[in-house]
Amino acid sequence: MTRPSRRKLPADTISLTTYAQLSLYLRKFAEGHFGLLLLLGRPGTGKTYQTKQALAKMAGLVNGSAHDSLQEHVLYVEGHVQPFGLYQKLWQFQNKTVVLDDLDRLYADPNCVRMLKPLCSSQRDKTISWITHMTRAGTDIPDRFTTSSNVALIANEWRTLNANVRALEDRAIILHFDPSNEEVHRQVGEWFNDADVYSFIAGWLGHAPAISMRHYDKGRRLREAGFPDWRQSLLQMMLPDQRLSMLACFQWDAAGVSEGDRVAQFCTKTGCSRPTYFRLKRLLPPGAVAGSF
């Protein structure tokens, strides 16, 4: 299966394909070796979890899993934040590690980008400022301060919108994490405890363009909720070719149905021909035939 097309990445991007590689870079960031790290990669590969785990271990939290306690040691911002709210947080976590996750929305705000530029400076001590009535209204928040925070930016994709964003590229160690389906599956196997869902997805790794860790969780929830067609539902999420997922569904609904009836149903619902049915059927994983599920 061909990997999905990707937007153009910065020229000096480091490509990572395994969780061991990603873990090493994140550990070095947590140790303070990188002043600015930019982590890119498709959703559903565990970028957030791996980053929190590395930071939690560095903070001495048990097994690197106490992510709630991590907020005492690291400014970890997920999702949308208002520019002044970000400024306040940066002041509160002065000189501590800063992680801005889900940057796709954050860097689209010009005020946030202008703040990110000095924050992500290559100098150790950076001066951040916010000179408005909100910092001159008798509050204890200064209109400027200096911080030595090291910064990680996490995004699903990167768009060079303007010169300010390009400046961030020039200063960062840029990682693009693009694990294979097999690598994601292996990693999920270290913690996922639903053997039925896990083995089912294993049979379709070669057909889905990009397996997500969320597929495993959704499949488990559907199965535990008692849906007899959880496999069909999961395939519809995983496969871009809905003809293939529909054909597989016909195989599972095979009790008392002849092959001719399955072909007729497929042609009626998809508008495809009989030869297309048999061509797609040859693509099914071993065992995904009538009556085998």
BELMOKA-V191040 format. One record per residue. N is the residue number from 0. RES is the residue in one letter. PHI is phi in radians with two decimals (* if undefined). OMEGA is omega as a letter, one per 30 degrees, with the letter a starting at -180 (999 if undefined). Layout:
BEGIN
n: {N:N}
res: {RES:RES}
phi: {PHI:PHI}
omega: {OMEGA:OMEGA}
END
This chain:
BEGIN
n: {0:1:2:3:4:5:6:7:8:9:10:11:12:13:14:15:16:17:18:19:20:21:22:23:24:25:26:27:28:29:30:31:32:33:34:35:36:37:38:39:40:41:42:43:44:45:46:47:48:49:50:51:52:53:54:55:56:57:58:59:60:61:62:63:64:65:66:67:68:69:70:71:72:73:74:75:76:77:78:79:80:81:82:83:84:85:86:87:88:89:90:91:92:93:94:95:96:97:98:99:100:101:102:103:104:105:106:107:108:109:110:111:112:113:114:115:116:117:118:119:120:121:122:123:124:125:126:127:128:129:130:131:132:133:134:135:136:137:138:139:140:141:142:143:144:145:146:147:148:149:150:151:152:153:154:155:156:157:158:159:160:161:162:163:164:165:166:167:168:169:170:171:172:173:174:175:176:177:178:179:180:181:182:183:184:185:186:187:188:189:190:191:192:193:194:195:196:197:198:199:200:201:202:203:204:205:206:207:208:209:210:211:212:213:214:215:216:217:218:219:220:221:222:223:224:225:226:227:228:229:230:231:232:233:234:235:236:237:238:239:240:241:242:243:244:245:246:247:248:249:250:251:252:253:254:255:256:257:258:259:260:261:262:263:264:265:266:267:268:269:270:271:272:273:274:275:276:277:278:279:280:281:282:283:284:285:286:287:288:289:290:291:292}
res: {M:T:R:P:S:R:R:K:L:P:A:D:T:I:S:L:T:T:Y:A:Q:L:S:L:Y:L:R:K:F:A:E:G:H:F:G:L:L:L:L:L:G:R:P:G:T:G:K:T:Y:Q:T:K:Q:A:L:A:K:M:A:G:L:V:N:G:S:A:H:D:S:L:Q:E:H:V:L:Y:V:E:G:H:V:Q:P:F:G:L:Y:Q:K:L:W:Q:F:Q:N:K:T:V:V:L:D:D:L:D:R:L:Y:A:D:P:N:C:V:R:M:L:K:P:L:C:S:S:Q:R:D:K:T:I:S:W:I:T:H:M:T:R:A:G:T:D:I:P:D:R:F:T:T:S:S:N:V:A:L:I:A:N:E:W:R:T:L:N:A:N:V:R:A:L:E:D:R:A:I:I:L:H:F:D:P:S:N:E:E:V:H:R:Q:V:G:E:W:F:N:D:A:D:V:Y:S:F:I:A:G:W:L:G:H:A:P:A:I:S:M:R:H:Y:D:K:G:R:R:L:R:E:A:G:F:P:D:W:R:Q:S:L:L:Q:M:M:L:P:D:Q:R:L:S:M:L:A:C:F:Q:W:D:A:A:G:V:S:E:G:D:R:V:A:Q:F:C:T:K:T:G:C:S:R:P:T:Y:F:R:L:K:R:L:L:P:P:G:A:V:A:G:S:F}
phi: {*:-1.23:-1.15:-1.12:-1.14:-2.12:-1.13:-1.10:-1.74:-0.95:-1.08:-1.73:-1.28:-1.69:-1.57:-2.11:-2.18:-2.22:-1.22:-1.14:-1.10:-1.06:-1.05:-1.13:-1.11:-1.19:-1.14:-1.15:-1.13:-1.06:-1.38:1.64:-1.36:-2.00:-1.25:-2.51:-2.13:-2.01:-1.91:-1.99:2.82:-1.12:-1.18:1.48:-1.88:1.50:-1.03:-1.11:-1.08:-1.10:-1.15:-1.10:-1.11:-1.10:-1.20:-1.13:-1.11:-1.14:-1.40:1.40:-1.37:-1.05:1.00:1.13:-1.97:-1.48:-1.21:-1.15:-1.21:-1.04:-1.13:-1.38:-1.94:-2.36:-1.45:-2.01:-1.86:-1.99:1.42:-1.34:-2.55:-1.28:-0.95:-1.21:-1.09:-1.13:-1.03:-1.05:-1.12:-1.09:-1.19:-1.13:-1.84:-0.92:1.27:-1.78:-1.08:-2.13:-2.19:-1.91:-1.67:1.00:-1.17:-0.91:-1.51:-1.15:-1.37:-1.40:-1.60:-0.98:-1.15:-1.19:-1.10:-1.10:-1.33:-1.15:-1.03:-1.22:-1.05:-1.69:-1.05:-1.31:-1.29:-1.17:-1.76:-2.00:-1.78:-1.90:-2.37:-2.63:-1.77:-2.50:-1.10:-1.24:-1.76:-2.15:-1.92:1.41:-1.44:-1.56:-1.59:-1.28:-1.48:-2.79:-2.74:-1.94:-2.45:-1.94:-1.00:-1.56:-2.27:-2.08:-2.00:-2.12:-2.61:-1.34:-2.60:-2.22:-2.24:-1.40:-1.40:-2.84:-1.10:-1.13:-1.18:-1.10:-1.13:-1.14:-1.00:-1.12:-1.67:-1.69:-1.42:-1.82:-1.99:-2.06:-1.68:-2.39:-1.27:-1.22:-1.03:-1.16:-1.21:-1.08:-1.08:-1.09:-1.13:-1.05:-1.07:-1.33:-2.37:-1.40:-2.05:-1.91:-1.13:-1.14:-1.17:-1.09:-1.23:-1.13:-1.09:-0.98:-1.27:-2.03:-1.05:-1.38:-1.90:-1.52:-1.19:-2.71:-1.22:-1.97:-1.07:-1.19:-1.05:-1.14:-1.14:-1.14:-1.09:-1.08:-1.14:-1.14:-1.16:-1.18:-1.35:1.60:-1.29:-1.18:-1.79:-1.06:-1.14:-1.06:-1.09:-1.15:-1.12:-1.10:-1.31:-1.51:-1.82:-1.30:-1.57:-1.17:-1.13:-1.18:-1.16:-1.18:-1.09:-1.11:-1.07:-1.11:-1.18:-1.31:-1.63:-1.57:-1.03:1.27:-1.98:-1.41:-1.07:-1.08:-1.18:-1.13:-1.08:-1.12:-1.11:-1.09:-1.12:-1.19:-1.39:-1.85:1.34:-1.59:-1.61:-1.04:-1.02:-1.11:-0.97:-1.29:-1.14:-1.20:-1.11:-1.17:-1.47:-1.13:-1.06:-0.96:1.64:-1.49:-2.15:-0.91:1.42:-1.56:-1.97}
omega: {a:l:l:l:a:l:l:l:l:a:a:l:l:a:l:a:a:l:l:l:a:a:a:l:a:l:l:l:a:l:l:a:a:l:a:l:l:a:a:l:a:l:l:l:l:l:a:a:a:l:l:a:l:a:l:l:l:l:l:l:a:l:a:a:a:a:l:l:a:a:l:a:a:l:a:a:l:l:a:l:l:a:a:l:l:l:l:a:l:l:a:a:l:l:l:a:l:l:l:a:a:a:a:l:a:a:l:l:a:a:l:a:l:l:a:a:l:l:a:l:l:l:l:l:a:l:l:a:l:a:l:l:a:l:l:a:l:l:l:l:a:l:l:l:l:a:l:a:l:a:l:l:a:a:l:l:a:l:l:a:a:a:l:l:l:l:l:l:a:a:a:l:a:l:l:a:a:a:l:l:a:l:l:a:l:a:l:a:l:a:a:a:l:a:a:a:a:a:l:a:a:a:a:a:a:a:a:a:a:l:l:l:l:l:a:a:l:l:l:a:l:a:a:l:l:l:a:a:a:l:l:a:a:l:l:l:a:a:l:l:a:l:a:l:l:l:l:l:l:l:a:l:a:a:l:a:a:l:l:l:l:l:a:l:a:a:a:a:a:a:a:a:l:l:l:l:a:l:l:a:l:l:a:l:l:a:a:l:a:l:a:l:999}
END
